[in-house]
Amino acid sequence: MARHNEVKYNKWGVHGAVLIVCLVALPLLILFFWQHDVKITVEKGLNYGSNETSTPSNNNYLHGLIPSNFDKESCLSRYEWPLFRKSFPYMPSSYLLHKLRNYEDLHKKCGPNTPLYQKSIQQLNSGHSSIEPMECNYVVWIPHNGLGNRILTLASTFLYAILTNRVMLIQMNDELVDLFCEPFPDTSWILPPDFPIKNLNEFDVNSNVTYGNMLDKHVIISNHSINTEVESLPSYVYVHLVYDYHALDRLFFCNDDQIVLRKVNWLLLKSDQYFIPSFYSSTPMFEEKLDRLFPAKESVFYLLAHYLIHPSNNVWGLVRRYYMSYLAKADEKIGIQVRVFFFTKVSSDVIFQQIQNCSKVESVLPELDFNGTKAFKPDEQNPSKAILVASLYSYYYEKLKSMYYEHSVKTGELVSVYQPSHEEQQKTKNQSHNKKALAEMYLLSLCDMLMTSGWSTFGYASSGLAGIKPVILMTIRNKNIPDMPCVREASMEPCYIFPAKPSCKGKTVDKEKLQQYVKQCPDFDHGIKLFD
C-alpha cells in the first residue's frame, strides 16, 4: 500500500512538474509570438514605397497616420472610414509620421490664442517682419471656388506648412462651418475672428500686397538674392496662386524666392489649384524632404487628405446612413461622377452617349442583354452591383436607372442605381450644399471603380480619397464626343491644371530626373501631375 502511494505520489510529481513548466512557459511563448507578430507588423509598415494593398487595423489609426490622442466620438469618420474602405494602398513613411507629430507639437504651441500666437499678432501689427527669428510663423489658407478646389488647396497648403515649418490656419467662412473635423489634437486650425487683417476674401491678383506686385513695385527688393534684409520685408505677404496669377506671382515656387519668403512671418495664401507638383518641378530646396516624405510619388494627396480632411459627424452621418442603406450589401460598387462645364455646350444626351461609349471601351458598367436571353434563377445567389451617380443633375441617374430596369445584364448581376442628391446648380456659398457635396465625395471614395469627369476637381478629390486610378471622361469640345471618349488614369494624383512653370534664377531642379515622375495630365495638355 505504501508502494502504491509512493508510485501515485511520483506520478503526480511528474505531472505537477510538467504543469509548472507549462504554466511558466506558456506566458513566455505568448510573449514570444506576440513580439514576433509585432515584428512582422512593423516590418510590413516599413514597406513605405510599396503599392501593395494592406488592410489597416482600427487600432493603429491608418498605420500611425492619425494621432491616437483624439476623442473618437468627436470625429467618427476619422476611425470609421477604414472600416468601410478596408484597404489602404499606401502606408506613410516613417519620416512623414515624424514630421506630422512634430507639426502637431508646433501647432499646439503656436495655435490660436496661445502666448506665442499673440506675440506673432503683435509682430503682424508692427508692419514689418521681425529682425530676430520668430518662434512661430504662419500660412493662412483663404478658401476659393468650389469644394473640390478647396480640398485640393488645403492639402497643398498643409504640405507647404510642413516643408517650411509654418503653422497653417484656415479662414472659416460660414459655408465651411461644421464640414470638417479639427485635424490637430488639443488645438484649433481656425483663424480667430479678431485677426487684424480683414476682408481676406477680397484679395485678388491686383491687390497691392501680392508677392508679385510687391516685387514689381520694389516693396520687396530681392533681386532673387538670399541677402534680402529682413527689416525691408513687410509683416505679411499675400500669395496669389489662383489660375489667373501673373508671372511674378509664380516666382513663389522658385528656390531663391522661398529663401526670401521664409523671412516673412505671415503668408496669406489663396488658390484654386492642386499646386504640389510645382514643389517638385521648381523648388530644389524641397527635393530631399519630399523624397523622404513620399517615396511613392502618387501617394501624396492620398496620405495628406486622410490625415487632414475628415467629415464632421453631421456630414459623416449622411455618408454612413446612405452607404449602409443602399451600397453596403452590393458585391461591387461603381461610382459615376458627371461634371458639366459651361463651355461644354452639348446636350445631356451627348454626354450620356459618351458615358456609354467609355463604358464599352473600359468595361465600367455591366453590359446589357438586349435579347433577354439570360435566365434569372431565383434560387441561385446572383451577384449584385450598385451604381452611384454624383451629379448636379438627375438626368444621368434617370437614364441609367431606366436602362437597367428595362434590360437584364449579360453576366446576370442584379444592378441597382442610386443618386443621393441633384442640386441642379453649384452653390459654393451654401453650407447645406457643401455638406451634401462632401458626403458624395466620400461615398464615391467607398466605391470599387470610378468614372469621373476630366478637369473636375470634385472628381480628382474623390478618386484621390478612394486611392483609385479612375477612368476619366475626356472634355467635349466643338460639340463632338472625342474619338477617345475616356482614358484610364495611370496615377491617382490630382491634376495641377494651370501649373506655374516660373522662370527661376539660381538653383533649379534636375529636369531629366523630374521627367520620371512629373508628367502631362491625360485630360488636359497643359496640366501636370505626379506619377510613380
FIROGU-788705 format. One line per 5 residues: their letters; for each residue x, y, z of C-alpha. Coordinates in Angstrom, 2 decimals, padded with zeros to 5 digits, always signed. Example, Ala and Ser with C-alpha at 12.3 -4.5 7.8 and 13.67 -1.06 7.14 Angstrom:
AS = +012.30:-004.50:+007.80 | +013.67:-001.06:+007.14
//
This chain:
MARHN = +000.00:+000.00:+000.00 | +002.86:+002.25:+000.84 | +004.48:+001.42:-002.51 | +001.24:+002.13:-004.32 | +001.02:+005.51:-002.63
EVKYN = +004.64:+006.19:-003.48 | +004.03:+005.45:-007.20 | +000.92:+007.61:-007.15 | +002.86:+010.38:-005.50 | +005.65:+010.07:-008.07
KWGVH = +003.15:+010.24:-010.93 | +001.64:+013.39:-009.52 | +005.15:+014.72:-009.01 | +005.90:+014.28:-012.71 | +002.53:+015.71:-013.74
GAVLI = +002.96:+018.59:-011.33 | +006.38:+019.36:-012.70 | +005.00:+019.34:-016.27 | +002.13:+021.56:-015.17 | +004.50:+024.01:-013.52
VCLVA = +006.72:+024.10:-016.63 | +003.65:+024.74:-018.81 | +002.40:+027.50:-016.55 | +005.80:+029.16:-016.68 | +006.44:+028.53:-020.38
LPLLI = +003.00:+029.46:-021.72 | +003.27:+033.19:-020.94 | +006.78:+033.16:-022.40 | +005.52:+031.51:-025.59 | +002.65:+034.00:-025.83
LFFWQ = +005.10:+036.85:-025.33 | +007.43:+035.40:-027.98 | +004.72:+035.04:-030.60 | +003.25:+038.42:-029.74 | +006.66:+040.03:-030.21
HDVKI = +007.12:+038.05:-033.43 | +003.74:+039.24:-034.67 | +004.58:+042.84:-033.76 | +007.87:+042.50:-035.57 | +006.11:+041.30:-038.71
TVEKG = +003.63:+044.19:-038.45 | +006.41:+046.73:-038.07 | +008.37:+045.23:-040.98 | +005.27:+045.44:-043.14 | +004.79:+049.03:-042.03
LNYGS = +008.32:+049.84:-043.17 | +007.47:+048.87:-046.75 | +006.63:+052.51:-047.36 | +007.03:+052.74:-051.10 | +005.04:+049.63:-051.80
NETST = +001.93:+049.65:-053.95 | +000.59:+046.59:-052.15 | -002.84:+046.95:-050.65 | -002.97:+046.50:-046.91 | -005.86:+046.20:-044.50
PSNNN = -005.45:+048.66:-041.62 | -006.37:+047.74:-038.09 | -008.82:+050.09:-036.45 | -006.41:+050.23:-033.50 | -003.41:+051.73:-035.26
YLHGL = -005.24:+054.62:-036.92 | -004.23:+054.14:-040.57 | -000.73:+052.85:-039.79 | +000.05:+055.74:-037.46 | -001.13:+058.46:-039.83
IPSNF = -003.83:+059.54:-037.36 | -002.66:+060.57:-033.88 | -004.05:+058.39:-031.12 | -004.91:+061.13:-028.61 | -008.25:+062.17:-030.12
DKESC = -011.69:+061.72:-028.64 | -013.16:+059.21:-031.11 | -016.70:+060.39:-030.58 | -015.81:+063.91:-031.68 | -015.00:+062.73:-035.21
LSRYE = -016.37:+059.33:-036.14 | -015.25:+059.49:-039.79 | -011.60:+059.53:-038.72 | -011.96:+055.97:-037.40 | -014.88:+054.53:-039.35
WPLFR = -013.73:+055.26:-042.92 | -011.09:+052.47:-042.79 | -013.78:+050.01:-041.72 | -015.85:+050.85:-044.79 | -012.99:+051.04:-047.30
KSFPY = -010.89:+048.25:-045.74 | -007.85:+048.81:-047.97 | -005.00:+051.27:-047.72 | -002.83:+051.21:-050.85 | -000.05:+053.41:-049.47
MPSSY = +001.40:+053.42:-045.99 | +003.00:+056.58:-044.57 | +006.78:+056.76:-044.43 | +008.46:+056.95:-041.04 | +009.65:+060.44:-041.99
LLHKL = +006.09:+061.61:-042.76 | +004.90:+060.29:-039.40 | +007.81:+062.04:-037.70 | +007.03:+065.35:-039.44 | +003.31:+065.08:-038.64
RNYED = +003.96:+064.51:-034.94 | +006.40:+067.46:-034.95 | +003.83:+069.60:-036.73 | +001.18:+068.72:-034.14 | +003.51:+069.85:-031.37
LHKKC = +004.25:+073.08:-033.23 | +000.57:+073.80:-033.87 | -000.31:+073.17:-030.25 | +002.44:+075.55:-029.14 | +001.66:+078.27:-031.72
GPNTP = -002.06:+077.81:-032.35 | -004.78:+080.42:-031.89 | -004.85:+082.31:-028.58 | -001.58:+080.91:-027.29 | +001.03:+083.38:-025.94
LYQKS = +003.23:+082.78:-028.99 | +000.30:+083.42:-031.34 | -000.41:+086.72:-029.55 | +003.24:+087.64:-029.88 | +003.07:+086.94:-033.62
IQQLN = -000.06:+089.10:-033.92 | +001.85:+091.97:-032.30 | +004.57:+091.47:-034.89 | +001.93:+091.45:-037.65 | +000.56:+094.78:-036.40
SGHSS = +004.05:+096.32:-036.46 | +004.02:+096.42:-040.26 | +007.37:+094.71:-040.83 | +008.91:+091.30:-040.29 | +010.93:+090.58:-037.20
IEPME = +014.69:+091.08:-037.28 | +015.04:+088.25:-034.80 | +013.67:+084.88:-035.99 | +010.16:+084.28:-034.67 | +009.40:+081.04:-032.89
CNYVV = +006.10:+080.75:-034.78 | +005.45:+081.62:-038.41 | +002.15:+081.14:-040.21 | +000.45:+080.47:-043.52 | -003.24:+081.37:-043.64
WIPHN = -005.39:+079.42:-046.11 | -008.10:+081.51:-047.79 | -010.95:+079.42:-049.33 | -011.70:+079.96:-053.01 | -014.05:+078.39:-055.57
GLGNR = -015.80:+075.03:-055.16 | -015.39:+072.34:-052.53 | -013.14:+070.19:-054.74 | -010.79:+073.15:-055.24 | -010.80:+073.83:-051.52
ILTLA = -009.87:+070.29:-050.53 | -007.03:+070.16:-053.07 | -005.65:+073.51:-051.94 | -005.97:+072.60:-048.25 | -003.74:+069.58:-048.86
STFLY = -001.30:+071.70:-050.92 | -001.10:+074.47:-048.32 | -000.63:+071.99:-045.49 | +002.28:+070.32:-047.27 | +003.83:+073.76:-047.74
AILTN = +003.42:+074.37:-044.00 | +005.23:+071.12:-043.22 | +008.04:+071.87:-045.68 | +008.62:+075.39:-044.31 | +007.90:+074.82:-040.61
RVMLI = +004.87:+077.13:-040.61 | +001.57:+076.79:-038.78 | -001.44:+076.52:-041.09 | -004.60:+078.35:-040.07 | -007.76:+078.45:-042.15
QMNDE = -010.25:+081.22:-042.68 | -013.58:+079.75:-041.60 | -016.28:+081.16:-043.86 | -019.92:+080.47:-043.00 | -020.27:+077.83:-045.73
LVDLF = -017.43:+075.80:-044.20 | -018.83:+075.63:-040.68 | -019.39:+072.02:-039.49 | -017.93:+070.47:-042.65 | -014.61:+069.18:-041.34
CEPFP = -013.29:+067.87:-038.05 | -010.41:+069.64:-036.35 | -007.34:+067.73:-037.64 | -004.80:+068.60:-034.92 | -005.07:+067.37:-031.30
DTSWI = -005.73:+069.78:-028.43 | -005.80:+072.91:-030.59 | -007.68:+074.56:-033.45 | -006.82:+075.29:-037.07 | -009.41:+078.09:-037.35
LPPDF = -008.13:+081.64:-037.74 | -009.64:+083.69:-034.87 | -012.31:+086.18:-035.95 | -010.35:+089.08:-034.42 | -007.46:+088.54:-036.88
PIKNL = -006.34:+092.11:-037.66 | -006.31:+091.77:-041.47 | -009.88:+091.95:-042.69 | -011.60:+091.15:-046.00 | -009.23:+088.31:-046.90
NEFDV = -011.74:+087.05:-049.47 | -011.35:+090.29:-051.42 | -007.65:+089.77:-052.08 | -007.02:+089.08:-055.76 | -004.34:+089.22:-058.43
NSNVT = -004.42:+093.05:-058.46 | -004.04:+093.56:-054.70 | -001.01:+095.64:-053.73 | +000.06:+093.02:-051.19 | +000.52:+090.10:-053.61
YGNML = +004.06:+088.80:-053.74 | +004.20:+089.57:-057.48 | +003.04:+093.17:-057.08 | +005.39:+093.74:-054.16 | +008.27:+092.59:-056.36
DKHVI = +007.05:+094.69:-059.25 | +006.76:+097.84:-057.10 | +010.00:+097.13:-055.21 | +008.23:+096.89:-051.88 | +010.24:+093.67:-051.63
ISNHS = +013.67:+094.24:-053.14 | +015.08:+090.79:-053.51 | +016.66:+090.54:-056.94 | +016.19:+086.89:-056.10 | +019.02:+087.28:-053.64
INTEV = +019.38:+085.43:-050.38 | +020.79:+088.64:-048.86 | +017.46:+090.47:-048.64 | +017.37:+092.46:-045.42 | +014.64:+091.29:-043.04
ESLPS = +013.73:+094.82:-041.94 | +012.86:+095.66:-045.55 | +010.21:+092.96:-045.63 | +006.56:+093.56:-044.72 | +004.94:+091.73:-041.82
YVYVH = +002.80:+089.72:-044.25 | +002.62:+088.82:-047.93 | -000.42:+087.69:-049.89 | +000.41:+084.70:-052.11 | -001.94:+084.56:-055.10
LVYDY = -001.89:+081.08:-056.68 | -005.27:+081.23:-058.43 | -005.35:+080.24:-062.12 | -005.08:+083.92:-063.24 | -001.78:+084.55:-061.45
HALDR = +000.91:+086.67:-063.10 | +004.47:+085.69:-063.96 | +005.86:+087.41:-060.84 | +003.32:+085.63:-058.60 | +004.61:+082.32:-059.94
LFFCN = +008.09:+083.06:-058.64 | +006.72:+081.90:-055.29 | +007.85:+078.41:-056.32 | +011.46:+079.43:-057.07 | +014.23:+078.46:-054.70
DDQIV = +015.64:+081.96:-054.12 | +012.18:+083.43:-053.59 | +011.44:+080.83:-050.96 | +014.62:+081.86:-049.18 | +013.27:+085.42:-049.10
LRKVN = +009.72:+084.43:-048.10 | +010.81:+082.32:-045.17 | +011.87:+085.59:-043.50 | +008.27:+086.86:-043.67 | +006.30:+085.97:-040.52
WLLLK = +002.85:+085.75:-042.11 | +001.83:+084.42:-045.53 | -001.80:+084.68:-046.65 | -002.43:+082.15:-049.41 | -005.32:+081.79:-051.84
SDQYF = -005.52:+079.19:-054.58 | -007.97:+077.08:-056.54 | -005.41:+074.54:-057.73 | -003.52:+071.47:-056.58 | -000.12:+073.16:-056.73
IPSFY = +002.00:+070.45:-055.08 | +003.64:+069.31:-058.38 | +005.38:+072.71:-058.62 | +007.24:+071.99:-055.38 | +008.77:+069.06:-057.25
SSTPM = +009.34:+070.86:-060.54 | +010.61:+074.26:-059.36 | +011.89:+074.21:-055.75 | +015.07:+072.16:-055.29 | +015.32:+073.04:-051.57
FEEKL = +012.26:+070.81:-051.01 | +013.51:+067.86:-053.07 | +015.17:+065.81:-050.34 | +012.29:+066.30:-047.89 | +009.69:+065.39:-050.50
DRLFP = +011.54:+062.20:-051.43 | +011.66:+061.16:-047.78 | +008.08:+062.17:-047.06 | +006.59:+060.38:-050.07 | +008.75:+057.59:-051.54
AKESV = +005.72:+056.74:-053.71 | +005.01:+059.94:-055.62 | +001.35:+059.30:-056.32 | +000.61:+058.78:-052.63 | +000.94:+062.49:-051.79
FYLLA = -002.69:+063.62:-051.89 | -004.00:+060.29:-050.62 | -001.94:+060.40:-047.43 | -002.29:+064.13:-046.80 | -006.06:+064.06:-047.33
HYLIH = -006.58:+061.11:-044.99 | -004.58:+062.89:-042.34 | -006.13:+066.33:-042.77 | -009.65:+066.03:-044.20 | -012.30:+064.28:-042.12
PSNNV = -016.04:+064.97:-042.47 | -017.78:+066.23:-039.35 | -020.15:+063.90:-037.54 | -023.04:+065.70:-039.20 | -021.66:+065.04:-042.70
WGLVR = -020.43:+061.56:-041.85 | -023.95:+060.69:-040.71 | -025.12:+061.37:-044.29 | -022.39:+059.12:-045.65 | -022.93:+056.30:-043.18
RYYMS = -026.74:+056.20:-043.46 | -026.71:+056.25:-047.25 | -023.91:+053.71:-047.56 | -025.48:+051.24:-045.13 | -028.95:+051.64:-046.64
YLAKA = -028.09:+051.31:-050.32 | -024.47:+050.36:-051.04 | -023.08:+048.12:-048.30 | -024.57:+044.83:-049.50 | -023.52:+045.20:-053.15
DEKIG = -020.71:+042.91:-054.30 | -019.26:+045.73:-056.38 | -019.79:+049.48:-056.22 | -019.28:+051.67:-059.29 | -019.11:+055.45:-058.95
IQVRV = -020.04:+057.74:-061.85 | -019.28:+061.45:-061.37 | -020.51:+063.83:-064.06 | -019.44:+067.48:-064.14 | -020.88:+069.63:-066.94
FFFTK = -018.83:+072.76:-067.65 | -020.27:+075.98:-069.03 | -018.10:+075.69:-072.16 | -019.24:+072.14:-073.00 | -022.35:+073.38:-074.82
VSSDV = -023.77:+069.98:-075.69 | -026.98:+068.24:-074.70 | -027.21:+065.81:-071.82 | -027.91:+063.08:-074.40 | -024.47:+063.63:-075.94
IFQQI = -022.75:+063.39:-072.55 | -024.69:+060.23:-071.71 | -023.65:+058.73:-075.04 | -020.04:+059.50:-074.11 | -020.53:+057.65:-070.82
QNCSK = -021.85:+054.62:-072.72 | -019.02:+054.76:-075.27 | -016.47:+054.99:-072.47 | -018.05:+052.07:-070.63 | -017.75:+049.85:-073.72
VESVL = -014.06:+050.69:-074.09 | -013.12:+050.35:-070.41 | -015.79:+047.85:-069.25 | -017.07:+050.08:-066.47 | -020.82:+049.42:-066.49
PELDF = -022.45:+045.97:-066.66 | -023.23:+045.07:-070.28 | -026.89:+044.91:-071.20 | -028.58:+041.82:-072.61 | -030.88:+043.35:-075.24
NGTKA = -032.16:+039.95:-076.34 | -033.28:+038.99:-072.86 | -031.65:+035.55:-073.13 | -030.10:+035.47:-069.67 | -032.36:+033.34:-067.49
FKPDE = -032.93:+034.50:-063.92 | -032.80:+031.75:-061.31 | -034.35:+032.86:-058.01 | -032.76:+030.04:-056.03 | -029.20:+031.00:-057.05
QNPSK = -027.07:+033.64:-055.41 | -026.94:+036.36:-058.06 | -024.04:+038.81:-057.71 | -025.08:+042.43:-057.26 | -023.67:+045.74:-058.46
AILVA = -024.56:+049.21:-057.21 | -024.03:+052.25:-059.43 | -023.68:+055.51:-057.52 | -024.23:+058.67:-059.58 | -022.84:+062.00:-058.35
SLYSY = -024.00:+064.95:-060.43 | -025.83:+068.23:-060.07 | -028.43:+066.82:-062.46 | -030.80:+063.87:-062.19 | -030.77:+063.13:-065.94
YYEKL = -027.86:+060.64:-065.90 | -029.27:+058.78:-062.93 | -032.71:+058.51:-064.55 | -031.20:+057.23:-067.80 | -029.10:+054.59:-066.07
KSMYY = -031.96:+053.51:-063.82 | -034.30:+053.10:-066.81 | -031.62:+051.27:-068.75 | -031.13:+048.60:-066.09 | -034.84:+048.41:-065.35
EHSVK = -035.74:+047.76:-068.99 | -032.92:+045.30:-069.76 | -031.19:+042.48:-067.95 | -027.42:+042.12:-067.76 | -025.48:+039.58:-069.83
TGELV = -023.47:+038.34:-066.87 | -026.54:+038.02:-064.66 | -025.76:+040.63:-061.99 | -028.52:+042.43:-060.18 | -027.91:+046.12:-060.84
SVYQP = -029.19:+048.99:-058.69 | -028.70:+052.69:-059.47 | -028.63:+055.43:-056.82 | -028.17:+059.19:-056.61 | -028.08:+060.88:-053.19
SHEEQ = -028.91:+064.42:-054.42 | -029.30:+066.58:-057.51 | -028.94:+070.25:-056.62 | -029.19:+071.46:-060.27 | -026.82:+074.38:-059.55
QKTKN = -023.49:+074.66:-057.78 | -023.97:+076.70:-054.59 | -020.47:+077.23:-053.25 | -021.63:+079.72:-050.62 | -024.34:+077.41:-049.25
QSHNK = -023.42:+075.30:-046.22 | -026.08:+072.64:-046.81 | -024.99:+072.24:-050.43 | -021.36:+071.81:-049.37 | -022.30:+069.18:-046.80
KALAE = -024.05:+067.12:-049.47 | -021.11:+067.59:-051.84 | -018.60:+066.42:-049.21 | -020.81:+063.43:-048.35 | -020.95:+062.42:-052.02
MYLLS = -017.18:+062.74:-052.37 | -016.80:+060.28:-049.53 | -019.47:+057.96:-050.91 | -017.54:+057.90:-054.19 | -014.37:+057.19:-052.20
LCDML = -016.02:+053.98:-050.95 | -016.61:+052.65:-054.49 | -014.53:+049.94:-056.13 | -014.38:+051.57:-059.57 | -014.76:+055.20:-060.63
MTSGW = -015.60:+057.07:-063.81 | -015.05:+060.81:-063.32 | -015.14:+063.94:-065.47 | -011.90:+065.39:-066.76 | -010.90:+068.81:-065.37
STFGY = -013.16:+068.23:-062.36 | -011.54:+068.95:-059.01 | -014.52:+067.18:-057.41 | -013.58:+064.07:-059.39 | -009.87:+064.47:-058.58
ASSGL = -010.57:+064.71:-054.86 | -012.97:+061.73:-054.88 | -010.61:+059.34:-056.67 | -007.67:+060.60:-054.60 | -009.56:+059.86:-051.38
AGIKP = -010.54:+056.44:-052.72 | -006.98:+055.58:-053.68 | -008.26:+054.55:-057.12 | -006.95:+055.29:-060.61 | -010.22:+056.32:-062.26
VILMT = -011.47:+056.21:-065.80 | -011.62:+059.87:-066.86 | -014.17:+061.21:-069.35 | -012.36:+063.44:-071.84 | -013.63:+067.00:-072.13
IRNKN = -016.07:+067.54:-075.01 | -015.11:+070.37:-077.36 | -016.78:+071.64:-080.52 | -019.87:+069.69:-079.56 | -018.32:+066.38:-080.60
IPDMP = -017.53:+063.36:-078.46 | -013.76:+062.75:-078.68 | -012.63:+059.70:-080.67 | -011.19:+058.50:-077.37 | -014.18:+059.10:-075.06
CVREA = -012.17:+058.41:-071.93 | -008.81:+057.27:-070.63 | -007.84:+055.04:-067.73 | -005.60:+057.03:-065.42 | -002.06:+055.92:-064.67
SMEPC = -001.97:+057.88:-061.38 | -004.42:+058.63:-058.58 | -002.88:+062.08:-058.04 | -004.94:+065.18:-058.91 | -004.00:+067.27:-061.93
YIFPA = -002.42:+070.70:-061.49 | -004.46:+072.22:-064.32 | -002.71:+075.58:-064.73 | +000.84:+074.97:-063.44 | +003.09:+077.89:-062.54
KPSCK = +006.19:+076.98:-064.62 | +008.12:+080.02:-063.31 | +011.31:+081.37:-064.87 | +013.52:+080.80:-061.85 | +017.01:+082.15:-061.44
GKTVD = +019.62:+080.43:-059.34 | +019.43:+076.77:-058.41 | +016.92:+074.66:-060.34 | +015.83:+071.03:-060.24 | +017.25:+068.19:-062.33
KEKLQ = +014.91:+068.26:-065.35 | +015.90:+064.76:-066.51 | +015.05:+063.27:-063.12 | +011.88:+065.36:-062.96 | +010.52:+063.83:-066.18
QYVKQ = +010.36:+060.45:-064.46 | +007.56:+061.46:-062.13 | +006.05:+064.82:-063.22 | +004.14:+064.32:-066.45 | +001.31:+065.71:-068.53
CPDFD = -002.26:+065.16:-067.37 | -004.25:+062.90:-069.73 | -007.33:+065.15:-069.59 | -005.57:+068.50:-070.09 | -002.47:+069.02:-072.22
HGIKL = -001.11:+071.94:-070.18 | -001.66:+070.32:-066.78 | +000.92:+068.30:-064.86 | +000.65:+065.61:-062.21 | +002.75:+063.21:-060.18
FD = +003.33:+059.63:-061.32 | +005.22:+056.66:-059.93
//
